Amino acid sequence: MRRWLPPLVLGLMLAALLASLGFWQLRRMAEKTAQLDAIQRGIEQQPVALPAAVDPSMKYRPVYATGTTTGEEILVLSGTHDFGGGYNVISAFQTDDGRRIMVDRGFVPQDDRRKPRPPVALTVAGNLHWPDEKGSATPEPDLAAGIWFAREVPRMAAFLHAQPVLIVASAVRGDAQGVMPIPLDITDIPNNHLSYAIQWFSFAVICLGMTIGLVWRIRRMTR
């Protein structure tokens, strides 16, 4: 017993630790799911007039604004399940109260990239957003062509000489000029805790199996 008891105790303790990490991930999954549900409910609330002061703490807040596009825009490489590849149209937008902001008007297919979109009066309802899409492998934007590969609010604002305020349109009143609004939702917010929990539980099972195997071998050798 002296030879196999210590590895048995150590193995059981390690398996219990790994399993506890799996249960912790399940709790985190429940918390994240509740957070995502709350965000989705907030996204779907009745929009209010765009506040005079806006900052990233207002992310996802539903708002509306009335004004005119300036004809200046950024095309962000994008795609949809139904329409394939294309671009999101980010337009400079002059509000009726004199502010110059940005509006993600939605999606246009690849073939509509070069269609003219002159200034047009619109009322836009949607959500404030500060996307975090740029990664280490994301190419730099092609500024000459106005094509970007991620939405970067501060850089886009500097390029369009606008405030760093982006409304992702969910509905547009006026001539949409063929741009299809893509309402904001929570599908792009990761919730990977279930996969992490499965990994920890798998490690716990492997550890327990190896412990049982080791104890069995030690007992056979000491008979």
Secondary structure, 3 states (H helix, E strand, C coil): CCCCHHHHHHHHHHHHHHHHHHHHHHHHHHHHHHHHHHHHHHHCCCCEECCCCCCHHHCCCEEEEEEEEEEEEEEEEEEECCCEEEEEEEEEEEECCCCEEEEEEEEEEHHHCCCCCCCCEEEEEEEECCCCCCCCCCCCCECCCCEECCCCHHHHHHHHCCCCCEEEEEEEEECCCCCECCCCCCCCCCCCHHHHHHHHHHHHHHHHHHHHHHHHHHHHHCC
